Every structure is written in C-alpha cells, then in structure tokens.
Amino acid sequence: MNSIRAKWGALTPKQKRTIKRSIGIVLGATAGFTYYATVGCASGGCPITSNPWISTGWGALIGLTATY
C-alpha cells in the first residue's frame, strides 16, 4: 500500500487529473452499459436505452462530468 501512495505522490497534478477522469469515464461507461443490459428498452422507442453504444457513451460522458 505504501508503494501505491509513493507512486501517486510522485505524479504531477495533470497526471493525477487524467487518471481520475479516466476512472470516471470507465465507471460511467460500465454503468451505462449495465443500465442498458438490465433496464433497457426492448421496443426501440427509447433513443438512449435502446442502443448499447449510445447508453454506454452517455454513461461515459456522465462519468467524466462527475469528475469535475
């Protein structure tokens, strides 16, 4: 655990920000796809949840926005 803290402390603020935003994007995209897979819209009438690419993209965008 100390080695992780040491490595994190050695990073520049820009690198830390990039890592945090990347984690937010990955978590958001995962949540978006999970929402599509579990709730989704089978009829195709829902523009966001009827397509896995769109729901994953929106999830990634929300995950990125949450890191600001």
Helices and strands as residue ranges (DSSP letters): H 2-10, H 13-38, H 52-66
